[in-house]
Amino acid sequence: MLLGFVVLYLVVSIGIGLYAASRVHNARDYISAGRSLPLYIVMAMVFATWFGAETVLGIPATFIEEDLAGLISDPFGAALCLVLFGLFFARKLYRMNLLTIADYYRERYDTRVEIITSLAIVLSYLGWVSAQVTALGLVFNVLSEGQITQAQGIMIGAAVVLMYTLYGGMWSVALTTFFQMIVIVLGLLYIAWLVSDMTGGVAPVIEHAAANDKFRFWPELNAVAMIAFISGLLTMGFGSIPQQDVFQRANASKSESVAVWGTVAGGVAYFLFAAVPLFLVYSANLIDPALVTRWLAEDSQKLLPELIKGHLPLFAQVVFYGALLSVIMSTASGTLLAPSVTLSENVLKRFFTRRQPLSDAKLLLMTRWVVGIFAVIVTLYSLWALGEETSIHQMVENAYKVTLVVAFVPLVAGLYWRRANTTGAYLAIGLGLFTWLSMEVWLPEGEGLLPPQFAGFLMAGLGMIAGSFFSSRQRN
């Protein structure tokens, strides 16, 4: 019966997504919803897209295994990204009337910078989208009592998300995420209310966590620990700023003020509401300690679904799994569309238009083809990562290293430093990428004063300054 309700929910979501497809008349509608979305829709999209599988399953699992410091990248870094983007990037980029964020690199620098950063942005999404479809596989596995394997669930989940994203594009993402945000908020608050009755309120859960030192957040006062802490914050906080999904939501706004405050409000809402899954998972220590011991040994990501399934009535289970599916699908649809749009608009389009312009209809068709192909690649990567036992939280954490070292510095310097130029962008990308990759390959994990991506980020900044000054002096 529970699985039947979940299937019904999936059908409703697909129906909303396909209805939204009727609003798509050209490539701009598909990519940015005609730049017509109001504040509440933009906020809902930002919140629901970032409130993903890692927030409900991955982050709580990391918290219960480690402590609050283990969450420095997400939700702390993720919320920082959204607030920074809204305050310092949204207005400037909105005024440029771009179709993708990679268009900015072409306008400010040149086509080669555009293509390189586009490829970096696309690669960064592989881990994030895979985290969502991996979570869908986990949900189907739990709901079916193991009758559906997690690998089979991954393929089913990817097919469902692809179905409505493929046709409706940004309009499907907008309407489905607004519906899904309502389900997420009301559903998880209802579950938290039921669970708090079982624990004697919120205070006993907080007291138990404090007694077990779970709120330890600040690093030890030594260079290695402090640099690792800052790196974890900035990898997500800075690395996810030059991303198509963040830009796409701001760019779909009906005005630049909506772009700014919709993003900021969505980021604040994400940070505050991320505490709810933490409360739910840690409550298991008071409700069923044996369950915690079992799933910490096997797969801590299954702890919350198993707690709900074993201790709450059927209606509550339906609400929870509806909310969980909303969380995952809202993120998966947006993050599937974003890299596909970037790849088709900023890379493939360059090759197809060398001889003659690409018509809008052909661009729309190509974008849909890329969405389908990227969904297949994501599914294959998810199946591979499943065999490697990579956690959902790790997938998301690793996703933004490449954009931190390649795309962030050229974006910031281009917007806020007049002397930044194409030579500086080349050197920033080259030094950042070389430093990061060489340290990842040659340094054993955990060795070295600086994490590889943080060293790459610093070298990218140095490259931008040196390249821009050198080339400007050459001209003078």
C-alpha positions, 0 to 999 in steps of 0.5 A, spaced: 500 500 500 505 504 501 509 503 495 502 504 491 501 511 494 508 513 492 507 511 485 501 515 485 505 521 487 510 520 482 504 520 477 502 526 479 509 529 479 510 527 472 503 530 470 504 537 473 511 536 469 508 534 462 502 540 463 508 545 464 511 543 457 505 546 454 508 553 456 514 551 452 514 555 445 522 556 444 529 555 447 528 561 451 522 558 454 525 551 455 532 554 459 529 560 463 521 560 463 521 566 459 524 570 465 517 571 468 517 568 474 515 571 481 518 571 488 515 566 491 516 561 485 524 563 485 524 562 492 521 555 492 525 553 486 532 555 490 530 552 496 527 545 493 533 544 488 538 545 494 534 541 499 536 535 496 537 527 497 544 529 501 540 534 506 535 529 508 539 522 507 546 524 507 547 530 511 544 527 517 548 520 516 554 524 516 552 528 523 550 522 526 557 519 525 561 525 526 559 531 529 556 538 526 563 540 524 562 534 518 557 539 515 561 545 514 560 544 506 553 542 507 549 546 509 553 551 511 557 552 505 551 551 501 547 556 504 553 561 504 553 560 496 546 562 495 546 568 500 553 570 496 550 569 489 544 573 491 547 579 494 553 580 489 552 576 483 545 576 481 543 583 480 549 584 475 548 577 471 541 579 470 542 585 467 547 582 462 540 578 459 544 572 458 541 565 457 547 561 461 552 563 466 557 560 461 555 566 456 558 570 461 565 568 460 564 569 452 562 576 453 567 578 458 573 574 455 572 569 449 570 563 446 575 558 449 574 561 456 567 559 455 568 552 452 573 550 458 568 553 464 562 550 460 566 543 460 568 544 468 561 546 470 558 540 466 563 535 470 561 538 476 554 536 476 555 529 475 556 528 482 550 532 484 545 529 480 548 522 481 547 523 488 539 524 487 538 518 483 542 514 488 537 516 493 531 514 489 534 508 488 535 507 496 528 509 497 525 504 492 529 499 495 527 500 502 520 501 500 520 494 496 523 491 502 529 489 498 524 486 492 527 492 488 535 493 488 538 499 489 541 499 482 534 497 479 531 503 483 536 508 480 534 506 473 527 507 475 528 514 478 532 516 473 527 515 468 521 518 472 525 525 473 528 524 465 520 524 463 518 530 465 524 534 465 525 532 458 519 535 455 518 541 460 525 544 461 525 550 466 517 550 466 517 543 469 522 545 474 518 551 476 511 548 477 513 541 480 518 544 485 513 549 487 508 543 488 514 539 491 516 545 496 509 545 499 510 537 500 517 538 503 515 543 508 509 541 511 511 533 510 517 534 514 514 538 519 508 533 520 513 528 521 518 532 526 511 533 530 510 526 531 517 524 532 518 529 538 512 526 541 516 520 541 522 523 544 518 527 549 519 534 545 525 537 542 529 539 548 531 531 550 534 530 543 538 537 543 540 535 550 542 528 548 546 530 542 550 536 546 552 530 552 555 526 546 559 532 543 555 532 537 555 540 536 562 541 536 563 545 530 570 549 530 576 546 528 582 545 533 587 551 533 592 548 529 594 550 521 592 544 518 585 543 522 583 550 520 585 550 513 581 544 512 575 547 515 576 553 511 577 549 505 571 545 506 566 551 507 569 555 501 569 549 496 561 549 496 560 556 498 565 559 492 565 553 488 557 552 487 557 560 485 559 559 478 553 554 477 548 554 471 542 551 476 543 557 481 544 562 475 538 559 472 533 560 477 535 567 478 535 569 471 528 566 470 526 571 475 521 577 472 525 582 475 532 583 478 530 585 485 526 578 484 533 575 482 536 577 488 531 576 494 528 570 491 535 567 491 537 570 498 530 568 501 531 561 498 538 560 501 536 562 508 530 558 508 534 552 506 539 553 512 534 553 517 530 547 514 536 543 514 535 542 521 529 538 521 532 532 518 538 532 523 533 532 529 529 526 525 535 522 525 538 524 531 531 522 535 533 515 533 538 515 539 532 516 544 527 512 540 530 505 538 538 505 539 538 498 537 536 501 530 542 506 530 547 501 532 545 496 526 544 502 520 551 505 523 554 498 521 551 497 515 548 504 511 547 510 516 543 513 510 538 508 511 537 510 518 531 515 517 527 511 512 527 505 516 526 509 523 519 512 519 517 505 516 518 502 523 515 506 528 510 511 525 503 509 522 502 508 515 499 515 513 505 518 516 509 514 512 506 516 506 507 523 508 514 522 509 516 518 503 512 523 499 516 529 502 522 525 501 521 524 493 519 531 493 526 533 495 530 528 491 526 529 484 526 537 485 533 537 486 534 532 480 530 535 475 533 542 476 540 539 476 539 535 470 537 540 466 542 545 468 548 542 465 545 539 459 543 546 457 550 549 458 553 543 454 548 544 448 548 552 448 555 553 450 559 547 447 555 543 442 552 550 439 559 552 437 561 546 433 554 546 429 554 554 427 561 554 424 557 554 417 550 556 418 546 559 424 542 554 428 535 555 428 531 555 435 527 549 434 534 545 432 537 548 438 531 546 443 531 539 440 539 538 441 538 541 448 533 535 449 537 530 446 543 532 451 538 532 457 537 524 455 544 523 454 546 526 460 541 522 464 544 516 461 551 518 463 548 520 470 545 513 471 551 509 469 556 513 474 551 512 479 551 505 478 559 505 478 559 509 485 554 504 488 559 499 487 565 504 490 560 505 496 561 512 495 556 516 500 551 521 497 554 527 502 561 525 499 558 525 492 555 532 493 562 535 496 566 532 491 562 536 485 564 543 486 572 542 486 572 543 479 568 549 478 572 552 484 579 551 481 576 553 474 570 558 474 570 562 480 576 566 480 574 568 472 567 570 474 569 574 480 575 578 477 571 579 471 565 582 475 569 586 480 576 588 477 576 592 471 583 590 469 581 582 469 583 580 462 583 574 457 590 572 459 589 573 466 583 568 465 587 563 461 593 563 467 587 562 472 584 556 469 591 553 467 594 554 474 588 552 478 587 546 474 594 544 474 595 545 481 589 541 483 590 535 479 597 534 480 596 534 488 590 529 487 594 525 483 601 525 487 599 527 494 596 521 498 590 523 501 590 527 507 597 529 506 600 536 505 598 543 508 593 545 503 587 541 500 588 540 493 582 544 491 584 550 496 591 550 493 588 550 486 583 556 488 589 560 491 593 559 484 587 561 480 587 567 484 595 568 483 594 566 475 589 572 474 593 577 478 599 575 474 596 574 467 592 581 467 598 585 470 603 582 465 598 583 459 596 590 461 604 592 461 605 588 455 600 593 451 603 599 454 
